[in-house]
Amino acid sequence: MPENAYVVRTFPNSVEAEFARSILDANGIASMVLKDDAGGMLPFLGVLHPARVVVRQKDVDSAVRLLDAVAATDPKSPPPLLN
């Protein structure tokens, strides 16, 4: 992991982590998903090593606010965008 990358959220599987990453990327926040599931061969390792979404230090506050806003919205409404 790059030294200036910070974990903003953990998820039990890579699908949820990739969804969060796509929301961040759509809002101009560069992010990565880090996971340790033996290249997808052992997905149950997510119980021990959850998928982590990481962003640059300068984007931590914006990423956390955006992911919190998405988690608080109605699933039927479109995701909020940061202004």
C-alpha positions in Angstrom: 0.0 0.0 0.0 1.4 3.4 -0.8 2.5 5.3 2.3 0.0 8.1 1.7 -3.0 5.9 1.2 -5.6 5.7 4.0 -8.4 3.1 4.6 -11.7 4.9 4.6 -14.0 1.8 4.7 -13.8 -1.9 5.0 -16.3 -4.4 3.4 -17.0 -8.1 3.9 -16.6 -8.7 0.1 -15.1 -7.2 -2.9 -18.4 -6.5 -4.6 -19.4 -4.0 -2.0 -15.9 -2.5 -1.9 -15.9 -2.1 -5.7 -19.3 -0.4 -5.5 -17.9 2.1 -3.0 -14.8 2.6 -5.2 -17.0 3.3 -8.2 -18.9 6.0 -6.3 -15.7 7.6 -5.2 -14.2 7.5 -8.7 -17.5 9.0 -10.2 -16.9 12.0 -7.9 -13.3 12.5 -8.8 -11.8 10.8 -5.8 -9.0 8.4 -6.8 -9.3 5.1 -4.8 -8.2 1.5 -4.8 -9.6 -1.7 -3.3 -7.1 -3.9 -1.3 -8.2 -7.4 -0.7 -6.5 -10.6 0.4 -8.5 -13.5 -1.0 -5.8 -15.4 -2.9 -6.7 -13.8 -6.2 -10.4 -14.7 -5.8 -9.7 -18.4 -5.2 -10.5 -18.2 -1.5 -13.3 -15.7 -1.1 -14.1 -16.8 2.5 -10.9 -15.1 3.5 -12.9 -11.9 3.5 -14.1 -12.9 7.0 -10.5 -12.6 8.3 -9.3 -9.9 5.9 -12.1 -7.6 4.7 -11.7 -5.7 1.5 -10.4 -2.2 2.2 -11.1 1.0 0.2 -8.2 3.4 0.3 -7.8 7.0 -0.8 -5.0 9.6 -0.8 -4.6 11.5 2.4 -5.9 14.7 0.9 -9.2 13.0 -0.1 -10.0 11.2 3.2 -12.5 13.7 4.5 -14.4 14.0 1.2 -14.4 10.2 0.7 -15.8 9.6 4.2 -18.5 12.2 3.8 -19.5 10.9 0.5 -19.6 7.2 1.6 -21.6 8.2 4.7 -24.1 10.2 2.5 -24.5 7.2 0.2 -25.1 4.8 3.2 -27.8 7.2 4.6 -29.8 7.5 1.3 -32.8 5.5 0.1 -31.6 2.6 -2.1 -34.1 3.6 -4.7 -32.8 7.1 -5.2 -29.7 8.0 -7.2 -26.5 8.4 -5.2 -25.6 11.9 -4.0 -22.7 13.8 -5.6 -20.3 16.0 -3.7 -20.4 19.6 -4.7 
